[in-house]
Amino acid sequence: MPTDPRMFSAIGARGYDASVRYPVEDFSQEERALLAPHFTNLDRPVFALVNLPETVKGALFARYSRYSGTVRRLFLDEFADDIAAGERPFDGAEGDRAAKLYERVFLGYGDDSIAQVGGAHIACEWISNVLTKILQRGRLAAYLEQSTRYIPYDKPLPADAGGSYRYYRDEELGPEFGAAMDELFSIYSRSLSQVETWAAERWPRGDGEPEGAWERSIRAKALDLLRGLLPAATLSHVGIYASGQAYEQLIMRLMASPLPEARAFGGMILSELQQVMPSFVSRVERPDRGGEWISYLERRREATESWVERLGLDRRASGDDAPSVELVHVDGTEEDLLAACLYEAANAPQAEIGARVDVLDREDRAQLLAALVGERSNRRHRPGRGFEALRYRFEIVSDYGAFRDIQRHRMLTCQWQRLGPDLGAGVPDEVREAGVGGEFERALEISRVAYEQLLERGQQEAAPYALCLAYRIRYVLDLNAREAMHLIELRSGREGHPTYRAVAQAMHERIAAIHPAVAAAMSHVDTSQEPRLERILSEIRTQRKRTQATGRTEAPHGLSSLG
């Protein structure tokens, strides 16, 4: 089977699409000498980290998420001086002996598990927020993403790095797209200083409060309120650590994507991995392996889209444009959960354990569950895998910004529909109080018009680039009770963004309504509220009442409680 020419069409001689402009940092000769042993290239947006202790690479990526610059600049600023002298120079590959061993075991015997024991750190820089979600879809990898909650996007890049605001650029998107994005960032920039001034007056520094901490809290408040102005084209950096097997799957998923940006970065990731662990990705370019697999993914997507159209499911949404959290299906009962929690310590079959649980009265069952959960002194103390016997499926409508944070949870099934303007967007009341509500609304309209223009040009996959993060998206979370405990307790925390706090608190309310004992075990849920959170929760509850009134959502299956 010949290799599909589209598979590598985005890769030029330098490993990337020359029609797309990426910022390039300028390093001095001294800096290049420090960087060269530890980065596979110094001028491209995808590169690997090499010849560094694992602890150093982990620390680099951890610091990366709250550092406004690139990882190479971070290395120079904060790590270069601490690297011991005399390390071996970068050798470019894995060595002949390792390569032959890998080929004999992996290619000769087909044992894919060997591809899990080698890993690499890859940094993907200057990528859109749309692409970050595609990169992070794989479960068996670790990701650190630059945060829109801690880093301002109010200033253009330096002239030597392009001189424009930080958004994805491609000549195929047209000049109107660039003009719209520039105006969105201009509105964001002007609004940020105004909202900061308002926030400083609204929450003045208290007696004895350190000035630096207060200033950071005011900046964080302003960034939280205004991140909905940023478009999905906003550029971010993502650090990835993954096994060779996970990278193989990632690259093929990117190569099969209809989004040109995804295909381009798939090629660049492959190019960099070929320098540090070539054997682990050797199958990707083979027509009978990677080529065939990519073609299968493409055919599967095309068939799905064809049936969606045939069933009339491709029509633009026309429902209520309000946030919502619906528990649409439950698999299992609290009794199933109790039996599963006892299973590993017991010496009896599942049926007998379940029968013993069934004869317990309500009080005994409550005491049993409390004992199995134990005293949880902090949210990281979670019950065992018995909690995985009970599953919940939620359908959620929230703004894209909240979705970005919730989607990062990978011990669950997350499916999402294409971002569009039809589910509406919200303007925070505090933004209006700060005097920039009108500008926020104008930005949403500019964003929507740019989206429609891309659709008219036939660029359906690229159209979401234009939409502000305040626009809503519909998605499903399918997760067991153990992961629900983790997600809800983490995302309800007071330090979190109000939009995803509202989603987490609403999920907890839905679980408590049918499984009160399970909800009670989630003892670290933060139910505290503030005006913005209260408003979002009110909208979610109102939307739920509307949904129930129209009968569009059936009652979840498997409802049972300890009573």
PyMOL commands that set and color helices and strands:
alter all, ss='L'
color gray80, all
select helices_A, chain A and resi 5-8+29-35+54-64+71-82+96-109+112-116+129-135+159-161+171-173+175-202+211-229+244-255+260-276+278-281+287-310+334-343+350-358+362-373+385-389+400-406+429-433+437-456+463-466+481-491+498-514+516-521+531-550
alter helices_A, ss='H'
color red, helices_A
select strands_A, chain A and resi 46-48+119-128+141-145+235-243+324-331+391-399+413-416+472-480
alter strands_A, ss='S'
color yellow, strands_A
deselect
rebuild
show_as cartoon
